Amino acid sequence: MTGALTLLAAVQQPEDVGKSGPLGLLLMVVLLIVVLFLGRSMGRHIKRIPVSFDPADAPVQVPDTPAELFETPPPGQALLDTLRKAPLAIEAPRREDDGRPQPQG
């Protein structure tokens, strides 16, 4: 056992192992400067984000009946009403033109 320890102690590593040179220092400084510039740029972009993305010229919704002025709809009811009034995004294929070849005969 002591022979193996003596052998390991006798093996010496090269002088530059484990040391960083001036190129490593330069790389670290450049990366730090880049991170600082990116942080400043991100801060400027975040300051430009508006507080709300709601359109300023949103149309005023007038209730259909006077009862709608006093009752509060359940949560999500306005979204459901909007979706019901909107046209379908995907329509079913029409029977005469569904994209399939017509049978011969």
C-alpha angles and dihedrals in degrees: 000000000000089000091060092049091049090050092050091049091050093054107087125197123226116275097247097052112117096012125107119218133216091276090062091050091049091050092051092049092048091049091049091051091048091051091050092051091047090051092051091048092049090049091054092049093049091052089057093057110107120240091239133019093207112122113254092219097054111158118251111247113223115202118241096223134025090242089067089064093064106033122074115224119230116264112283095018093116090055092049091050091050091050092048092053095045120091118254114272093208118034125199115252116265117248097238094047110030095139097253121119114261116246115255115233 
